[in-house]
Amino acid sequence: MRSVKNLGRFVIAGACLFAIVALTGDLASARPKYQAVLSKHYPELTKKHGKNDKLSCAVCHPSKSKKKRNNYGVAVGKNVGKKNQSDLEKIKEAIVKAEKEKSATEGKSFGDLIKAGELPGTKDEAN
């Protein structure tokens, strides 16, 4: 009888653990395609600011929360068309369009900053 009770406890504990993981699993919804396109499209910026041939998420996100974006992240997001875009060409088009937009640095666009080897986004949240 004791082993049946223990089995039941393990099943219930496992179900609870599964429910917790399932409910919190989408909190960290990474966008590796965005990072890959940025890193490939801006090789000089990646060499200067990247690690292991990749730019960090900090290019668009000022904090660990990926729901918050800086001014560059907002510009790219506005131009990408839909949430979690997976089409690499559309992502590339969005970052090219964002280059033309005004940055927080007076008189410079995001593209000007990138050409100068500087990260385009601020360290502050824009949304």
N, C-alpha and C positions, 0 to 999 in steps of 0.2 A: 504494500500500500504506500509505503514511504517513497518508493521510486516513482510511482505515478504522480504523486504530489510534486516531487522535484522536477519531473518532466514538464508538468503543467506550468510551473514557475519559469522554467527556461523558455518555454514557448511564449508565454506572456511577456517576459523580459525582452525576448528577441523581437516580438511584434512591436513593442513600445520603441525599441531602438530603431527599427526600420521606419516607423512613423515619424520619429524625430528627424532622421536623415532625409526622408522624402519631403518633409515639410520645409526644411531649411536648405535643401540642396540647390535650389535655384537662386539663392542669395548671391552667389559668386558666379555670375554669368559672364564668363570671359569672352572676349572677342579676339581670338588669336589671328583671325584673318586680317583684321584692321592693323594689328601690330606687324604682321608679316608684310603687308602692302607698304606701310610706312617705312619699315626697315629697308625694303628692297628699293623703293622709289627714292629714298634719300640716303644713299650709301655713305656720303661724307659725314652727314649728321650722325649716322649710325656708328661710324668709326670713332667719332669724337665723343659721343654721349652714350653709345650703346654698350651692351655687355653680351658676349657670345654672339656677335653679329645680329643683335636685336635691340631695338629701342625699347625702353621700359614703358609701362602703362602711364607713367607720369607725364608723358608728352600731352596726353589729353585729360588725365585724372590727377588732381592736386593732392588727393588723399588716398588712403587704402580703400575707401568706399568707391567702388566703380560706378555707383549711381550718380556721383557728383563729378562734374566736368569743369575744366577751366575754359577760358574764352576760346581757345583753339579747338578744344573738344566740342564745344557748342557749335562752332562754325562747321566743323566736319559733320557733326550729327545732323545739322540743318540741311546740308547738301547731299547727304547720303540717301535720302528718300524715305527709307523705312527702317524701323527698329531692327537691329541685328541683321543687317544686310549681309548676304553671303556671296553675292556676285563680286568677284575681285575687280572687274572693270568698273563697276559702279562705285566701289570704294575708292579706286584710284581717281576717278572723275571727281569725287567729292573732295579729296585732299588737294587736287589741282585747283578746284574752284575756291577752296578755303585759302589758298595762297594769296589770292587777290584781295581778301578782306583785310580791313584795318585791324592791327593788333593794339595792345595796350600801350606799346611804345610809340610815342608821338611821331608821326610822319613816316611810320614804317608799317608795311603789310606783313602778314605772316610769312609770305614768300621772301620778303627782304631779310627777315630774321633767319630763316632757314638757309638762305644763300650765304649769310654771314657766319654760319656755323653755330647759331644760337637756337635753343629750343624755343618754339613759337608761342607756347602757352604760358600763362602766368601760373604762379603757385597758389593762386586764390581760386575759390569756386566761383563759377559764373551762374550756376543753377543749383 
